[in-house]
Amino acid sequence: MIGISKLYCATVEPSDTLRYSRHSSKLPSHLLQFSKDKKPVVVWNMTRRCNLKCVHCYAKSENLVYDNELTHEQS
């Protein structure tokens, strides 16, 4: 997935160090400190419902309620 701040603002965030190596010339020097201790990024989609139409998205979702989903309290 493409970081929204990189896409719209042409900036990078500390999470970008998980995608680019420490020696990458694409990262500003102030972000290199975050790449020493790389940790996994976990994304948990609590529901399938989504009102976006992102071209790069893998989820086939629409803005409607799907059967057998967890409630916010359950998730």
PQR file with spaces between the fields and no chain letter, atoms N, CA, C, O and H, PARSE charges and radii, in Angstrom:
ATOM       1  N    MET     1       0.829   -1.179    0.000 -0.4000 1.5000
ATOM       2  CA   MET     1       0.000    0.000    0.000 -0.0000 2.0000
ATOM       3  C    MET     1       0.877    1.247    0.000  0.5500 1.7000
ATOM       4  O    MET     1       2.005    1.227    0.492 -0.5500 1.4000
ATOM       5  N    ILE     2       0.362    2.292   -0.538 -0.4000 1.5000
ATOM       6  CA   ILE     2       1.084    3.550   -0.623 -0.0000 2.0000
ATOM       7  C    ILE     2       0.687    4.423    0.558  0.5500 1.7000
ATOM       8  O    ILE     2      -0.499    4.600    0.838 -0.5500 1.4000
ATOM       9  H    ILE     2      -0.554    2.308   -0.938  0.4000 1.0000
ATOM      10  N    GLY     3       1.688    4.971    1.253 -0.4000 1.5000
ATOM      11  CA   GLY     3       1.410    5.862    2.363 -0.0000 2.0000
ATOM      12  C    GLY     3       0.693    7.115    1.891  0.5500 1.7000
ATOM      13  O    GLY     3       1.104    7.732    0.908 -0.5500 1.4000
ATOM      14  H    GLY     3       2.651    4.827    1.025  0.4000 1.0000
ATOM      15  N    ILE     4      -0.367    7.496    2.576 -0.4000 1.5000
ATOM      16  CA   ILE     4      -1.176    8.634    2.150 -0.0000 2.0000
ATOM      17  C    ILE     4      -0.382    9.932    2.216  0.5500 1.7000
ATOM      18  O    ILE     4      -0.545   10.793    1.352 -0.5500 1.4000
ATOM      19  H    ILE     4      -0.701    6.996    3.375  0.4000 1.0000
ATOM      20  N    SER     5       0.482   10.091    3.230 -0.4000 1.5000
ATOM      21  CA   SER     5       1.271   11.321    3.321 -0.0000 2.0000
ATOM      22  C    SER     5       2.305   11.396    2.205  0.5500 1.7000
ATOM      23  O    SER     5       2.639   12.485    1.736 -0.5500 1.4000
ATOM      24  H    SER     5       0.615    9.391    3.932  0.4000 1.0000
ATOM      25  N    LYS     6       2.811   10.243    1.779 -0.4000 1.5000
ATOM      26  CA   LYS     6       3.755   10.239    0.665 -0.0000 2.0000
ATOM      27  C    LYS     6       3.030   10.547   -0.640  0.5500 1.7000
ATOM      28  O    LYS     6       3.558   11.254   -1.499 -0.5500 1.4000
ATOM      29  H    LYS     6       2.540    9.359    2.159  0.4000 1.0000
ATOM      30  N    LEU     7       1.841   10.024   -0.783 -0.4000 1.5000
ATOM      31  CA   LEU     7       1.071   10.207   -1.999 -0.0000 2.0000
ATOM      32  C    LEU     7       0.626   11.658   -2.184  0.5500 1.7000
ATOM      33  O    LEU     7       0.766   12.220   -3.270 -0.5500 1.4000
ATOM      34  H    LEU     7       1.412    9.450   -0.085  0.4000 1.0000
ATOM      35  N    TYR     8       0.095   12.256   -1.133 -0.4000 1.5000
ATOM      36  CA   TYR     8      -0.462   13.597   -1.253 -0.0000 2.0000
ATOM      37  C    TYR     8       0.510   14.719   -0.902  0.5500 1.7000
ATOM      38  O    TYR     8       0.430   15.810   -1.468 -0.5500 1.4000
ATOM      39  H    TYR     8      -0.018   11.799   -0.250  0.4000 1.0000
ATOM      40  N    CYS     9       1.417   14.461    0.019 -0.4000 1.5000
ATOM      41  CA   CYS     9       2.290   15.536    0.499 -0.0000 2.0000
ATOM      42  C    CYS     9       3.742   15.382    0.055  0.5500 1.7000
ATOM      43  O    CYS     9       4.560   16.262    0.323 -0.5500 1.4000
ATOM      44  H    CYS     9       1.482   13.575    0.478  0.4000 1.0000
ATOM      45  N    ALA    10       4.073   14.291   -0.611 -0.4000 1.5000
ATOM      46  CA   ALA    10       5.449   14.018   -1.039 -0.0000 2.0000
ATOM      47  C    ALA    10       6.413   14.011    0.136  0.5500 1.7000
ATOM      48  O    ALA    10       7.556   14.451    0.015 -0.5500 1.4000
ATOM      49  H    ALA    10       3.409   13.576   -0.828  0.4000 1.0000
ATOM      50  N    THR    11       5.943   13.505    1.282 -0.4000 1.5000
ATOM      51  CA   THR    11       6.794   13.382    2.457 -0.0000 2.0000
ATOM      52  C    THR    11       6.820   11.929    2.898  0.5500 1.7000
ATOM      53  O    THR    11       5.963   11.137    2.505 -0.5500 1.4000
ATOM      54  H    THR    11       5.015   13.148    1.380  0.4000 1.0000
ATOM      55  N    VAL    12       7.800   11.586    3.708 -0.4000 1.5000
ATOM      56  CA   VAL    12       7.878   10.238    4.248 -0.0000 2.0000
ATOM      57  C    VAL    12       7.709   10.288    5.754  0.5500 1.7000
ATOM      58  O    VAL    12       7.977   11.309    6.387 -0.5500 1.4000
ATOM      59  H    VAL    12       8.495   12.230    4.027  0.4000 1.0000
ATOM      60  N    GLU    13       7.264    9.186    6.319 -0.4000 1.5000
ATOM      61  CA   GLU    13       7.009    9.066    7.742 -0.0000 2.0000
ATOM      62  C    GLU    13       7.869    7.940    8.312  0.5500 1.7000
ATOM      63  O    GLU    13       8.444    7.169    7.543 -0.5500 1.4000
ATOM      64  H    GLU    13       7.046    8.356    5.805  0.4000 1.0000
ATOM      65  N    PRO    14       7.975    7.824    9.645 -0.5600 1.5000
ATOM      66  CA   PRO    14       8.760    6.735   10.228  0.2800 2.0000
ATOM      67  C    PRO    14       8.343    5.347    9.750  0.5500 1.7000
ATOM      68  O    PRO    14       9.191    4.459    9.661 -0.5500 1.4000
ATOM      69  N    SER    15       7.084    5.136    9.445 -0.4000 1.5000
ATOM      70  CA   SER    15       6.642    3.821    8.966 -0.0000 2.0000
ATOM      71  C    SER    15       7.231    3.478    7.604  0.5500 1.7000
ATOM      72  O    SER    15       7.300    2.301    7.248 -0.5500 1.4000
ATOM      73  H    SER    15       6.395    5.858    9.517  0.4000 1.0000
ATOM      74  N    ASP    16       7.653    4.469    6.840 -0.4000 1.5000
ATOM      75  CA   ASP    16       8.251    4.209    5.531 -0.0000 2.0000
ATOM      76  C    ASP    16       9.578    3.467    5.638  0.5500 1.7000
ATOM      77  O    ASP    16      10.020    2.848    4.670 -0.5500 1.4000
ATOM      78  H    ASP    16       7.596    5.425    7.129  0.4000 1.0000
ATOM      79  N    THR    17      10.218    3.524    6.802 -0.4000 1.5000
ATOM      80  CA   THR    17      11.483    2.807    6.958 -0.0000 2.0000
ATOM      81  C    THR    17      11.273    1.305    6.934  0.5500 1.7000
ATOM      82  O    THR    17      12.230    0.558    6.733 -0.5500 1.4000
ATOM      83  H    THR    17       9.859    4.027    7.588  0.4000 1.0000
ATOM      84  N    LEU    18      10.055    0.845    7.132 -0.4000 1.5000
ATOM      85  CA   LEU    18       9.773   -0.584    7.036 -0.0000 2.0000
ATOM      86  C    LEU    18       9.768   -1.052    5.589  0.5500 1.7000
ATOM      87  O    LEU    18       9.979   -2.234    5.320 -0.5500 1.4000
ATOM      88  H    LEU    18       9.278    1.452    7.295  0.4000 1.0000
ATOM      89  N    ARG    19       9.530   -0.142    4.662 -0.4000 1.5000
ATOM      90  CA   ARG    19       9.499   -0.493    3.245 -0.0000 2.0000
ATOM      91  C    ARG    19      10.827   -0.253    2.545  0.5500 1.7000
ATOM      92  O    ARG    19      11.134   -0.915    1.553 -0.5500 1.4000
ATOM      93  H    ARG    19       9.359    0.818    4.881  0.4000 1.0000
ATOM      94  N    TYR    20      11.614    0.684    3.047 -0.4000 1.5000
ATOM      95  CA   TYR    20      12.885    1.025    2.418 -0.0000 2.0000
ATOM      96  C    TYR    20      14.019    0.689    3.373  0.5500 1.7000
ATOM      97  O    TYR    20      13.854    0.804    4.588 -0.5500 1.4000
ATOM      98  H    TYR    20      11.365    1.222    3.853  0.4000 1.0000
ATOM      99  N    SER    21      15.145    0.283    2.859 -0.4000 1.5000
ATOM     100  CA   SER    21      16.266   -0.086    3.726 -0.0000 2.0000
ATOM     101  C    SER    21      16.900    1.153    4.349  0.5500 1.7000
ATOM     102  O    SER    21      16.663    2.280    3.914 -0.5500 1.4000
ATOM     103  H    SER    21      15.279    0.189    1.872  0.4000 1.0000
ATOM     104  N    ARG    22      17.703    0.919    5.367 -0.4000 1.5000
ATOM     105  CA   ARG    22      18.380    1.997    6.081 -0.0000 2.0000
ATOM     106  C    ARG    22      19.273    2.804    5.146  0.5500 1.7000
ATOM     107  O    ARG    22      19.432    4.011    5.334 -0.5500 1.4000
ATOM     108  H    ARG    22      17.896    0.004    5.720  0.4000 1.0000
ATOM     109  N    HIS    23      19.851    2.163    4.152 -0.4000 1.5000
ATOM     110  CA   HIS    23      20.796    2.830    3.269 -0.0000 2.0000
ATOM     111  C    HIS    23      20.128    3.417    2.030  0.5500 1.7000
ATOM     112  O    HIS    23      20.805    3.869    1.108 -0.5500 1.4000
ATOM     113  H    HIS    23      19.722    1.183    3.999  0.4000 1.0000
ATOM     114  N    SER    24      18.828    3.407    2.014 -0.4000 1.5000
ATOM     115  CA   SER    24      18.112    3.923    0.848 -0.0000 2.0000
ATOM     116  C    SER    24      18.298    5.431    0.725  0.5500 1.7000
ATOM     117  O    SER    24      18.180    6.163    1.708 -0.5500 1.4000
ATOM     118  H    SER    24      18.277    3.040    2.763  0.4000 1.0000
ATOM     119  N    SER    25      18.580    5.874   -0.452 -0.4000 1.5000
ATOM     120  CA   SER    25      18.726    7.317   -0.676 -0.0000 2.0000
ATOM     121  C    SER    25      17.372    8.013   -0.705  0.5500 1.7000
ATOM     122  O    SER    25      17.302    9.240   -0.767 -0.5500 1.4000
ATOM     123  H    SER    25      18.676    5.280   -1.251  0.4000 1.0000
ATOM     124  N    LYS    26      16.302    7.237   -0.661 -0.4000 1.5000
ATOM     125  CA   LYS    26      14.963    7.821   -0.691 -0.0000 2.0000
ATOM     126  C    LYS    26      14.512    8.327    0.676  0.5500 1.7000
ATOM     127  O    LYS    26      13.563    9.107    0.767 -0.5500 1.4000
ATOM     128  H    LYS    26      16.358    6.239   -0.611  0.4000 1.0000
ATOM     129  N    LEU    27      15.184    7.889    1.734 -0.4000 1.5000
ATOM     130  CA   LEU    27      14.791    8.313    3.072 -0.0000 2.0000
ATOM     131  C    LEU    27      15.614    9.504    3.535  0.5500 1.7000
ATOM     132  O    LEU    27      16.831    9.519    3.348 -0.5500 1.4000
ATOM     133  H    LEU    27      15.954    7.255    1.660  0.4000 1.0000
ATOM     134  N    PRO    28      14.979   10.497    4.132 -0.5600 1.5000
ATOM     135  CA   PRO    28      15.738   11.596    4.728  0.2800 2.0000
ATOM     136  C    PRO    28      16.541   11.086    5.922  0.5500 1.7000
ATOM     137  O    PRO    28      16.143   10.118    6.570 -0.5500 1.4000
ATOM     138  N    SER    29      17.637   11.713    6.206 -0.4000 1.5000
ATOM     139  CA   SER    29      18.521   11.243    7.275 -0.0000 2.0000
ATOM     140  C    SER    29      17.833   11.208    8.634  0.5500 1.7000
ATOM     141  O    SER    29      18.179   10.370    9.467 -0.5500 1.4000
ATOM     142  H    SER    29      17.961   12.499    5.679  0.4000 1.0000
ATOM     143  N    HIS    30      16.873   12.091    8.883 -0.4000 1.5000
ATOM     144  CA   HIS    30      16.215   12.093   10.190 -0.0000 2.0000
ATOM     145  C    HIS    30      15.313   10.872   10.395  0.5500 1.7000
ATOM     146  O    HIS    30      14.868   10.629   11.517 -0.5500 1.4000
ATOM     147  H    HIS    30      16.593   12.771    8.207  0.4000 1.0000
ATOM     148  N    LEU    31      15.036   10.108    9.351 -0.4000 1.5000
ATOM     149  CA   LEU    31      14.231    8.894    9.504 -0.0000 2.0000
ATOM     150  C    LEU    31      15.078    7.631    9.589  0.5500 1.7000
ATOM     151  O    LEU    31      14.551    6.565    9.905 -0.5500 1.4000
ATOM     152  H    LEU    31      15.397   10.306    8.440  0.4000 1.0000
ATOM     153  N    LEU    32      16.352    7.722    9.320 -0.4000 1.5000
ATOM     154  CA   LEU    32      17.197    6.533    9.353 -0.0000 2.0000
ATOM     155  C    LEU    32      17.257    5.905   10.737  0.5500 1.7000
ATOM     156  O    LEU    32      17.470    4.699   10.860 -0.5500 1.4000
ATOM     157  H    LEU    32      16.780    8.589    9.064  0.4000 1.0000
ATOM     158  N    GLN    33      17.074    6.701   11.771 -0.4000 1.5000
ATOM     159  CA   GLN    33      17.111    6.164   13.129 -0.0000 2.0000
ATOM     160  C    GLN    33      16.026    5.115   13.364  0.5500 1.7000
ATOM     161  O    GLN    33      16.203    4.233   14.205 -0.5500 1.4000
ATOM     162  H    GLN    33      16.900    7.681   11.671  0.4000 1.0000
ATOM     163  N    PHE    34      14.942    5.188   12.662 -0.4000 1.5000
ATOM     164  CA   PHE    34      13.846    4.254   12.866 -0.0000 2.0000
ATOM     165  C    PHE    34      14.070    2.913   12.183  0.5500 1.7000
ATOM     166  O    PHE    34      13.372    1.949   12.497 -0.5500 1.4000
ATOM     167  H    PHE    34      14.799    5.904   11.978  0.4000 1.0000
ATOM     168  N    SER    35      15.002    2.820   11.278 -0.4000 1.5000
ATOM     169  CA   SER    35      15.173    1.588   10.516 -0.0000 2.0000
ATOM     170  C    SER    35      16.091    0.583   11.195  0.5500 1.7000
ATOM     171  O    SER    35      16.180   -0.557   10.740 -0.5500 1.4000
ATOM     172  H    SER    35      15.570    3.603   11.023  0.4000 1.0000
ATOM     173  N    LYS    36      16.773    0.965   12.262 -0.4000 1.5000
ATOM     174  CA   LYS    36      17.676    0.036   12.948 -0.0000 2.0000
ATOM     175  C    LYS    36      16.915   -1.133   13.556  0.5500 1.7000
ATOM     176  O    LYS    36      17.384   -2.270   13.505 -0.5500 1.4000
ATOM     177  H    LYS    36      16.700    1.892   12.632  0.4000 1.0000
ATOM     178  N    ASP    37      15.777   -0.873   14.117 -0.4000 1.5000
ATOM     179  CA   ASP    37      15.003   -1.899   14.801 -0.0000 2.0000
ATOM     180  C    ASP    37      13.679   -2.073   14.065  0.5500 1.7000
ATOM     181  O    ASP    37      12.640   -1.583   14.507 -0.5500 1.4000
ATOM     182  H    ASP    37      15.396    0.051   14.159  0.4000 1.0000
ATOM     183  N    LYS    38      13.730   -2.768   12.952 -0.4000 1.5000
ATOM     184  CA   LYS    38      12.512   -2.946   12.151 -0.0000 2.0000
ATOM     185  C    LYS    38      11.546   -3.893   12.852  0.5500 1.7000
ATOM     186  O    LYS    38      11.935   -4.949   13.351 -0.5500 1.4000
ATOM     187  H    LYS    38      14.573   -3.166   12.593  0.4000 1.0000
ATOM     188  N    LYS    39      10.308   -3.500   12.876 -0.4000 1.5000
ATOM     189  CA   LYS    39       9.261   -4.315   13.487 -0.0000 2.0000
ATOM     190  C    LYS    39       8.159   -4.533   12.460  0.5500 1.7000
ATOM     191  O    LYS    39       7.984   -3.717   11.555 -0.5500 1.4000
ATOM     192  H    LYS    39       9.992   -2.642   12.470  0.4000 1.0000
ATOM     193  N    PRO    40       7.420   -5.622   12.592 -0.5600 1.5000
ATOM     194  CA   PRO    40       6.342   -5.869   11.625  0.2800 2.0000
ATOM     195  C    PRO    40       5.204   -4.868   11.793  0.5500 1.7000
ATOM     196  O    PRO    40       4.959   -4.350   12.883 -0.5500 1.4000
ATOM     197  N    VAL    41       4.529   -4.617   10.705 -0.4000 1.5000
ATOM     198  CA   VAL    41       3.349   -3.765   10.727 -0.0000 2.0000
ATOM     199  C    VAL    41       2.135   -4.669   10.589  0.5500 1.7000
ATOM     200  O    VAL    41       2.047   -5.461    9.651 -0.5500 1.4000
ATOM     201  H    VAL    41       4.728   -5.038    9.819  0.4000 1.0000
ATOM     202  N    VAL    42       1.206   -4.552   11.517 -0.4000 1.5000
ATOM     203  CA   VAL    42      -0.001   -5.365   11.496 -0.0000 2.0000
ATOM     204  C    VAL    42      -1.184   -4.469   11.167  0.5500 1.7000
ATOM     205  O    VAL    42      -1.398   -3.444   11.815 -0.5500 1.4000
ATOM     206  H    VAL    42       1.278   -3.908   12.279  0.4000 1.0000
ATOM     207  N    VAL    43      -1.941   -4.857   10.170 -0.4000 1.5000
ATOM     208  CA   VAL    43      -3.154   -4.129    9.805 -0.0000 2.0000
ATOM     209  C    VAL    43      -4.327   -5.071   10.010  0.5500 1.7000
ATOM     210  O    VAL    43      -4.363   -6.161    9.439 -0.5500 1.4000
ATOM     211  H    VAL    43      -1.768   -5.689    9.644  0.4000 1.0000
ATOM     212  N    TRP    44      -5.276   -4.655   10.817 -0.4000 1.5000
ATOM     213  CA   TRP    44      -6.433   -5.487   11.109 -0.0000 2.0000
ATOM     214  C    TRP    44      -7.665   -4.760   10.592  0.5500 1.7000
ATOM     215  O    TRP    44      -8.076   -3.741   11.146 -0.5500 1.4000
ATOM     216  H    TRP    44      -5.247   -3.770   11.281  0.4000 1.0000
ATOM     217  N    ASN    45      -8.240   -5.286    9.541 -0.4000 1.5000
ATOM     218  CA   ASN    45      -9.479   -4.725    9.006 -0.0000 2.0000
ATOM     219  C    ASN    45     -10.627   -5.274    9.838  0.5500 1.7000
ATOM     220  O    ASN    45     -10.983   -6.446    9.719 -0.5500 1.4000
ATOM     221  H    ASN    45      -7.906   -6.114    9.091  0.4000 1.0000
ATOM     222  N    MET    46     -11.202   -4.431   10.673 -0.4000 1.5000
ATOM     223  CA   MET    46     -12.246   -4.883   11.589 -0.0000 2.0000
ATOM     224  C    MET    46     -13.548   -5.196   10.872  0.5500 1.7000
ATOM     225  O    MET    46     -14.315   -6.046   11.326 -0.5500 1.4000
ATOM     226  H    MET    46     -10.913   -3.478   10.769  0.4000 1.0000
ATOM     227  N    THR    47     -13.802   -4.538    9.786 -0.4000 1.5000
ATOM     228  CA   THR    47     -14.991   -4.817    8.992 -0.0000 2.0000
ATOM     229  C    THR    47     -14.607   -4.834    7.523  0.5500 1.7000
ATOM     230  O    THR    47     -13.518   -4.397    7.148 -0.5500 1.4000
ATOM     231  H    THR    47     -13.179   -3.848    9.418  0.4000 1.0000
ATOM     232  N    ARG    48     -15.489   -5.331    6.714 -0.4000 1.5000
ATOM     233  CA   ARG    48     -15.259   -5.333    5.271 -0.0000 2.0000
ATOM     234  C    ARG    48     -15.793   -4.049    4.636  0.5500 1.7000
ATOM     235  O    ARG    48     -15.463   -3.731    3.493 -0.5500 1.4000
ATOM     236  H    ARG    48     -16.373   -5.686    7.018  0.4000 1.0000
ATOM     237  N    ARG    49     -16.608   -3.325    5.375 -0.4000 1.5000
ATOM     238  CA   ARG    49     -17.248   -2.117    4.860 -0.0000 2.0000
ATOM     239  C    ARG    49     -16.213   -1.020    4.598  0.5500 1.7000
ATOM     240  O    ARG    49     -15.338   -0.755    5.423 -0.5500 1.4000
ATOM     241  H    ARG    49     -16.876   -3.584    6.304  0.4000 1.0000
ATOM     242  N    CYS    50     -16.340   -0.391    3.427 -0.4000 1.5000
ATOM     243  CA   CYS    50     -15.429    0.699    3.077 -0.0000 2.0000
ATOM     244  C    CYS    50     -16.118    1.620    2.078  0.5500 1.7000
ATOM     245  O    CYS    50     -16.765    1.163    1.136 -0.5500 1.4000
ATOM     246  H    CYS    50     -17.050   -0.606    2.757  0.4000 1.0000
ATOM     247  N    ASN    51     -15.970    2.916    2.296 -0.4000 1.5000
ATOM     248  CA   ASN    51     -16.588    3.879    1.386 -0.0000 2.0000
ATOM     249  C    ASN    51     -15.584    4.467    0.393  0.5500 1.7000
ATOM     250  O    ASN    51     -15.881    5.456   -0.276 -0.5500 1.4000
ATOM     251  H    ASN    51     -15.445    3.287    3.062  0.4000 1.0000
ATOM     252  N    LEU    52     -14.407    3.867    0.297 -0.4000 1.5000
ATOM     253  CA   LEU    52     -13.382    4.348   -0.627 -0.0000 2.0000
ATOM     254  C    LEU    52     -13.333    3.480   -1.877  0.5500 1.7000
ATOM     255  O    LEU    52     -13.860    2.368   -1.883 -0.5500 1.4000
ATOM     256  H    LEU    52     -14.165    3.063    0.841  0.4000 1.0000
ATOM     257  N    LYS    53     -12.725    3.967   -2.897 -0.4000 1.5000
ATOM     258  CA   LYS    53     -12.568    3.235   -4.165 -0.0000 2.0000
ATOM     259  C    LYS    53     -11.103    3.287   -4.602  0.5500 1.7000
ATOM     260  O    LYS    53     -10.802    3.732   -5.709 -0.5500 1.4000
ATOM     261  H    LYS    53     -12.297    4.871   -2.892  0.4000 1.0000
ATOM     262  N    CYS    54     -10.210    2.843   -3.750 -0.4000 1.5000
ATOM     263  CA   CYS    54      -8.771    2.915   -4.023 -0.0000 2.0000
ATOM     264  C    CYS    54      -8.385    1.936   -5.130  0.5500 1.7000
ATOM     265  O    CYS    54      -8.727    0.756   -5.067 -0.5500 1.4000
ATOM     266  H    CYS    54     -10.455    2.481   -2.850  0.4000 1.0000
ATOM     267  N    VAL    55      -7.687    2.419   -6.123 -0.4000 1.5000
ATOM     268  CA   VAL    55      -7.287    1.602   -7.267 -0.0000 2.0000
ATOM     269  C    VAL    55      -6.349    0.477   -6.836  0.5500 1.7000
ATOM     270  O    VAL    55      -6.417   -0.626   -7.379 -0.5500 1.4000
ATOM     271  H    VAL    55      -7.409    3.378   -6.175  0.4000 1.0000
ATOM     272  N    HIS    56      -5.472    0.744   -5.865 -0.4000 1.5000
ATOM     273  CA   HIS    56      -4.470   -0.230   -5.451 -0.0000 2.0000
ATOM     274  C    HIS    56      -4.968   -1.223   -4.395  0.5500 1.7000
ATOM     275  O    HIS    56      -4.220   -2.122   -4.009 -0.5500 1.4000
ATOM     276  H    HIS    56      -5.416    1.640   -5.424  0.4000 1.0000
ATOM     277  N    CYS    57      -6.193   -1.087   -3.926 -0.4000 1.5000
ATOM     278  CA   CYS    57      -6.689   -1.907   -2.819 -0.0000 2.0000
ATOM     279  C    CYS    57      -7.027   -3.326   -3.266  0.5500 1.7000
ATOM     280  O    CYS    57      -7.554   -3.543   -4.357 -0.5500 1.4000
ATOM     281  H    CYS    57      -6.801   -0.357   -4.239  0.4000 1.0000
ATOM     282  N    TYR    58      -6.713   -4.286   -2.397 -0.4000 1.5000
ATOM     283  CA   TYR    58      -6.983   -5.698   -2.670 -0.0000 2.0000
ATOM     284  C    TYR    58      -8.366   -6.136   -2.189  0.5500 1.7000
ATOM     285  O    TYR    58      -8.852   -7.184   -2.613 -0.5500 1.4000
ATOM     286  H    TYR    58      -6.285   -4.110   -1.511  0.4000 1.0000
ATOM     287  N    ALA    59      -9.007   -5.365   -1.321 -0.4000 1.5000
ATOM     288  CA   ALA    59     -10.290   -5.757   -0.738 -0.0000 2.0000
ATOM     289  C    ALA    59     -11.442   -5.391   -1.670  0.5500 1.7000
ATOM     290  O    ALA    59     -11.509   -4.277   -2.190 -0.5500 1.4000
ATOM     291  H    ALA    59      -8.612   -4.513   -0.977  0.4000 1.0000
ATOM     292  N    LYS    60     -12.325   -6.328   -1.865 -0.4000 1.5000
ATOM     293  CA   LYS    60     -13.523   -6.052   -2.670 -0.0000 2.0000
ATOM     294  C    LYS    60     -14.627   -5.634   -1.710  0.5500 1.7000
ATOM     295  O    LYS    60     -15.452   -6.449   -1.299 -0.5500 1.4000
ATOM     296  H    LYS    60     -12.271   -7.233   -1.443  0.4000 1.0000
ATOM     297  N    SER    61     -14.630   -4.365   -1.364 -0.4000 1.5000
ATOM     298  CA   SER    61     -15.552   -3.849   -0.367 -0.0000 2.0000
ATOM     299  C    SER    61     -16.401   -2.728   -0.925  0.5500 1.7000
ATOM     300  O    SER    61     -16.021   -2.023   -1.860 -0.5500 1.4000
ATOM     301  H    SER    61     -13.959   -3.703   -1.697  0.4000 1.0000
ATOM     302  N    GLU    62     -17.560   -2.591   -0.318 -0.4000 1.5000
ATOM     303  CA   GLU    62     -18.458   -1.494   -0.647 -0.0000 2.0000
ATOM     304  C    GLU    62     -18.972   -0.900    0.653  0.5500 1.7000
ATOM     305  O    GLU    62     -18.741   -1.458    1.726 -0.5500 1.4000
ATOM     306  H    GLU    62     -17.869   -3.164    0.441  0.4000 1.0000
ATOM     307  N    ASN    63     -19.657    0.210    0.568 -0.4000 1.5000
ATOM     308  CA   ASN    63     -20.171    0.887    1.742 -0.0000 2.0000
ATOM     309  C    ASN    63     -21.522    0.297    2.141  0.5500 1.7000
ATOM     310  O    ASN    63     -22.558    0.951    2.025 -0.5500 1.4000
ATOM     311  H    ASN    63     -19.844    0.663   -0.304  0.4000 1.0000
ATOM     312  N    LEU    64     -21.492   -0.950    2.613 -0.4000 1.5000
ATOM     313  CA   LEU    64     -22.699   -1.616    3.090 -0.0000 2.0000
ATOM     314  C    LEU    64     -22.335   -2.587    4.201  0.5500 1.7000
ATOM     315  O    LEU    64     -21.167   -2.925    4.389 -0.5500 1.4000
ATOM     316  H    LEU    64     -20.650   -1.482    2.707  0.4000 1.0000
ATOM     317  N    VAL    65     -23.344   -3.030    4.929 -0.4000 1.5000
ATOM     318  CA   VAL    65     -23.130   -3.954    6.044 -0.0000 2.0000
ATOM     319  C    VAL    65     -23.087   -5.377    5.503  0.5500 1.7000
ATOM     320  O    VAL    65     -23.996   -5.799    4.788 -0.5500 1.4000
ATOM     321  H    VAL    65     -24.294   -2.756    4.776  0.4000 1.0000
ATOM     322  N    TYR    66     -22.034   -6.119    5.841 -0.4000 1.5000
ATOM     323  CA   TYR    66     -21.875   -7.502    5.399 -0.0000 2.0000
ATOM     324  C    TYR    66     -22.296   -8.456    6.516  0.5500 1.7000
ATOM     325  O    TYR    66     -22.202   -8.118    7.696 -0.5500 1.4000
ATOM     326  H    TYR    66     -21.296   -5.776    6.422  0.4000 1.0000
ATOM     327  N    ASP    67     -22.756   -9.640    6.142 -0.4000 1.5000
ATOM     328  CA   ASP    67     -23.174  -10.653    7.114 -0.0000 2.0000
ATOM     329  C    ASP    67     -21.978  -11.199    7.884  0.5500 1.7000
ATOM     330  O    ASP    67     -20.856  -11.224    7.378 -0.5500 1.4000
ATOM     331  H    ASP    67     -22.832   -9.915    5.183  0.4000 1.0000
ATOM     332  N    ASN    68     -22.234  -11.635    9.114 -0.4000 1.5000
ATOM     333  CA   ASN    68     -21.270  -12.341    9.961 -0.0000 2.0000
ATOM     334  C    ASN    68     -20.017  -11.542   10.284  0.5500 1.7000
ATOM     335  O    ASN    68     -18.947  -12.127   10.456 -0.5500 1.4000
ATOM     336  H    ASN    68     -23.146  -11.615    9.525  0.4000 1.0000
ATOM     337  N    GLU    69     -20.120  -10.239   10.369 -0.4000 1.5000
ATOM     338  CA   GLU    69     -18.976   -9.427   10.766 -0.0000 2.0000
ATOM     339  C    GLU    69     -18.994   -9.186   12.267  0.5500 1.7000
ATOM     340  O    GLU    69     -20.051   -9.200   12.899 -0.5500 1.4000
ATOM     341  H    GLU    69     -20.989   -9.764   10.229  0.4000 1.0000
ATOM     342  N    LEU    70     -17.819   -8.968   12.825 -0.4000 1.5000
ATOM     343  CA   LEU    70     -17.722   -8.624   14.232 -0.0000 2.0000
ATOM     344  C    LEU    70     -18.213   -7.199   14.452  0.5500 1.7000
ATOM     345  O    LEU    70     -18.093   -6.343   13.576 -0.5500 1.4000
ATOM     346  H    LEU    70     -16.961   -8.957   12.312  0.4000 1.0000
ATOM     347  N    THR    71     -18.762   -6.964   15.622 -0.4000 1.5000
ATOM     348  CA   THR    71     -19.097   -5.594   15.996 -0.0000 2.0000
ATOM     349  C    THR    71     -17.812   -4.919   16.467  0.5500 1.7000
ATOM     350  O    THR    71     -16.791   -5.585   16.643 -0.5500 1.4000
ATOM     351  H    THR    71     -18.860   -7.660   16.334  0.4000 1.0000
ATOM     352  N    HIS    72     -17.854   -3.624   16.670 -0.4000 1.5000
ATOM     353  CA   HIS    72     -16.678   -2.921   17.180 -0.0000 2.0000
ATOM     354  C    HIS    72     -16.302   -3.441   18.564  0.5500 1.7000
ATOM     355  O    HIS    72     -15.119   -3.543   18.887 -0.5500 1.4000
ATOM     356  H    HIS    72     -18.683   -3.084   16.528  0.4000 1.0000
ATOM     357  N    GLU    73     -17.292   -3.768   19.378 -0.4000 1.5000
ATOM     358  CA   GLU    73     -17.027   -4.290   20.717 -0.0000 2.0000
ATOM     359  C    GLU    73     -16.356   -5.664   20.650  0.5500 1.7000
ATOM     360  O    GLU    73     -15.437   -5.939   21.422 -0.5500 1.4000
ATOM     361  H    GLU    73     -18.253   -3.685   19.117  0.4000 1.0000
ATOM     362  N    GLN    74     -16.800   -6.516   19.745 -0.4000 1.5000
ATOM     363  CA   GLN    74     -16.230   -7.855   19.606 -0.0000 2.0000
ATOM     364  C    GLN    74     -14.800   -7.822   19.077  0.5500 1.7000
ATOM     365  O    GLN    74     -13.958   -8.621   19.486 -0.5500 1.4000
ATOM     366  H    GLN    74     -17.546   -6.292   19.118  0.4000 1.0000
ATOM     367  N    SER    75     -14.540   -6.910   18.185 -0.4000 1.5000
ATOM     368  CA   SER    75     -13.209   -6.874   17.600 -0.0000 2.0000
ATOM     369  C    SER    75     -12.257   -6.130   18.509  0.5500 1.7000
ATOM     370  O    SER    75     -11.077   -5.992   18.187 -0.5500 1.4000
ATOM     371  H    SER    75     -15.224   -6.261   17.853  0.4000 1.0000
